C-alpha cells in the first residue's frame, strides 16, 4: 500500500523499492484511510477508502482485492496502490471511486482490481495479453509454414 507522492517507487515497481506488502483486510483498509487523512493533497478523497463498519459484525467477510489507481489531482498524476473490496455484481469499487473523485475535482485515469497476492505491484504481462500474443504468434507460424509447404 503506497502513494507515489510520498514514495516515488510506488509509481513504477513497489517491490523493487522495498515497499512492504500488506495483507488486504477490512482493518488494513481502515488503517489506510487514516493514513490518507494525514496526506495533505489526498485528505479530501479519504472517504473513497471508507469501510462499512456494519460489515465487521457480519458473519460473511467480503472478498478483498488489491487496487492500483492513477488519478490526476492539481495537474499532478498520483499512483495509489491499496486494498479494496473486490468487485461483485452489485459493487464496482472503481466506478464508486471515479464518482467520488470527480465530486472532489480529481480525475481517475486508471483503476484496476485483482485478487492474487501482490498483483497490484506486478509489472508482468497479464495472462490475457500473453494468450493474445501467443495466438498471434501461432497464426504467423502456421501461415509461414503453409506458404512454404
C-alpha positions in Angstrom: 0.0 0.0 0.0 1.6 3.2 -1.1 1.1 6.7 -2.7 3.6 7.9 -5.3 3.7 11.4 -3.8 5.1 10.0 -0.6 7.1 7.2 -2.2 8.2 7.5 -5.9 8.8 3.8 -6.0 5.0 3.3 -5.8 4.5 4.6 -9.3 6.6 2.0 -11.2 7.7 -1.0 -9.2 7.0 -1.1 -5.5 8.7 -4.5 -4.9 12.0 -3.2 -6.4 11.8 -0.2 -4.0 11.2 -2.4 -0.9 7.7 -1.2 -0.2 6.3 -3.6 2.3 3.4 -5.9 1.3 0.3 -5.7 3.3 -2.4 -8.4 3.7 -5.7 -6.9 2.4 -8.3 -6.9 5.2 -11.0 -4.6 6.3 -8.7 -3.4 9.1 -5.9 -2.6 6.6 -8.4 -0.5 4.6 -9.3 1.4 7.8 -5.6 2.0 8.6 -5.1 3.1 5.0 -7.9 5.6 5.3 -6.4 7.1 8.4 -3.0 7.3 6.6 -4.6 9.1 3.7 -6.3 11.6 6.0 -2.8 12.7 7.1 -1.7 13.3 3.5 -2.4 17.0 2.7 -3.1 16.6 -1.0 -5.3 13.5 -0.7 -7.2 14.3 2.5 -10.3 15.3 0.7 -10.6 11.9 -1.1 -10.1 9.8 2.1 -13.8 8.9 2.0 -13.2 6.7 -1.1 -11.4 4.3 1.3 -14.4 4.1 3.7 -15.2 0.7 5.2 -18.8 -0.1 6.1 -18.4 -0.7 9.8 -21.6 -2.8 9.8 -19.7 -5.4 7.8 -17.4 -6.0 10.8 -20.4 -7.5 12.5 -21.5 -9.7 9.6 -20.6 -13.4 9.6 -19.6 -13.1 5.9 -16.5 -11.1 5.3 -16.3 -9.5 1.8 -13.7 -10.7 -0.6 -10.8 -8.4 -0.7 -8.8 -7.2 -3.7 -5.6 -5.3 -4.4 -6.2 -2.0 -6.2 -4.0 0.2 -8.4 -5.3 3.6 -9.2 -3.8 6.5 -11.1 -5.5 9.8 -10.5 -4.9 13.3 -11.6 -5.0 15.9 -8.8 -4.0 19.5 -9.3 -2.3 18.7 -12.6 -0.2 16.0 -10.9 -0.5 12.3 -11.6 -0.7 10.3 -8.4 -0.4 6.5 -8.2 -2.2 4.8 -5.3 -1.8 1.1 -4.5 -4.1 -0.2 -1.7 -6.6 -2.7 -0.6 -10.2 -2.5 -1.7 -13.4 -4.7 -1.5 -13.5 -6.9 -4.6 -15.9 -6.2 -7.5 -19.2 -8.0 -7.3 -22.4 -8.0 -9.3 -23.7 -5.1 -7.1 -20.5 -3.3 -6.2 -17.9 -1.8 -8.6 -15.3 0.0 -6.4 -13.6 1.6 -9.4 -16.9 3.2 -10.5 -17.6 4.3 -7.0 -14.1 5.8 -6.6 -14.4 7.5 -10.0 -17.6 9.3 -8.9 -16.2 10.3 -5.6 -13.0 11.6 -7.1 -15.0 13.6 -9.7 -17.0 15.2 -6.9 -13.7 16.5 -5.5 -12.3 17.7 -8.8 -10.0 14.7 -9.3 -9.9 12.5 -12.3 -9.5 8.7 -12.1 -7.3 7.9 -15.1 -6.8 4.2 -14.3 -8.3 1.7 -11.8 -7.7 -2.0 -11.7 -8.6 -4.6 -9.1 -7.0 -8.0 -8.8 -7.2 -10.8 -6.3 -3.9 -12.6 -6.5 -1.1 -11.9 -3.9 0.8 -8.7 -4.6 -0.9 -8.4 -8.0 -1.1 -4.6 -7.8 2.6 -4.3 -7.7 3.5 -6.5 -10.6 4.7 -5.3 -13.9 4.5 -8.7 -15.5 2.4 -9.3 -18.7 -1.2 -10.3 -17.8 -2.4 -13.7 -18.8 -4.9 -12.2 -21.3 -2.2 -10.3 -23.1 0.1 -13.2 -23.1 -2.5 -15.5 -24.6 -3.3 -13.0 -27.3 0.3 -12.6 -28.2 0.8 -16.4 -28.2 -2.2 -16.8 -30.5 -0.9 -14.2 -33.0 2.5 -15.9 -33.0 0.8 -19.2 -33.6 -1.1 -17.8 -36.6 2.1 -16.3 -38.0 4.0 -19.6 -37.7 1.1 -21.6 -39.3 0.8 -19.1 -42.1 4.6 -19.2 -42.8 4.7 -23.0 -42.8 1.6 -23.1 -45.0 3.2 -20.8 -47.6 6.5 -22.7 -47.6 4.9 -26.1 -47.9 
